[in-house]
Every structure is written in structure tokens, then in C-alpha cells.
């Protein structure tokens, strides 16, 4: 069975890395970028520099979810 995760290269500051997210998460990140007028790399750098607990991919998922939750109500 093929994986539901999609790998893409992003930059966290000057560091290039590969991130695996569900297609829906990539779509949601693209929507945030359109709404905010920023690049995915800028968001990844912001999330990566926060240094919160957990791995980067988990923090990025939380960022995406929090963004839409804060605007839902």
C-alpha cells in the first residue's frame, strides 16, 4: 500500500531538509502561505527556530492546526 505521506524539501533558515506530511497538511500549509503572503520556507524557519519540544514535523503540524483553529471562531 502506498504511503499517504508526501516528502518535500524545505529550508529551515539556511538548512535544507526533507519533510514528510500528509497531502492535506501540504495543502493547508499552501493555504496559509497564500493568506499570509509568505513562503513555506519562511513558515518552516519560524517553526524551526521556536525550539519547542518534539520533532520539527510534529511542530509544523501543530502550527498548521493552530493557525486554522485560531481563525475558526
N, C-alpha and C positions, 0 to 999 in steps of 0.2 A: 504494500500500500504506500503510495507516495506521501511524503511529509506535507503537513499543512503549513509548515514554516517556510518563509522565503528569506534568503540571505541577501543582504545588500551591504555595500561598503559605505561607511560614513566616516566623518572626521570628528574627533573629539579634540578640539584645539588643533595642534599640528599633527596629532597621531591619527593614522588611518587604521580603521578596524572593521571587521565584519560583524554584522548584527543579524540575528535570525528572529523574525517576528511573523506573526500570522498576517496574511494578506489584509485582513480588516484593520489591523493595527497600522500597517503601512499606509492604507487609505486614510485612516484617521489622522496620522501624522501629516500627510499631504494636505488635508483639510485645514489643520492648524496653521501650517505654513502659508496657505492661501489667505486665511483670515487675518493673520498677524503680519503678513508681508515679510517673512523671514525664511531662511533656508532650513532644511532638515539638519544640515551640519551645525548651524547656529544653535538650534534647539538641543542637539546632541552634546554640544560643547557646554551649554548651560547645565544640562542634566549631569553630565560627566564631572563637572567642576564642583558640584554641590557636595560630593563626598559622603553622601548619606550611606547608611548600612545597606547591604545587599549588592547584588551584581548590577552592572550597568543596564542590561536588558530589562531586568525587573524594575529598576528605577524609571526607565523610559516608559514602560507600560503604565506605571503609576502616574507619571506625568500626563500621559495621554488621557487616562481615565479622569484624573483630577481636573484637567482642563475642561472637559465636557460636562462633568458634574457641576462645576462652579458656574457654568452658563445655563444649566438646565432649569434652575428655579430660583 
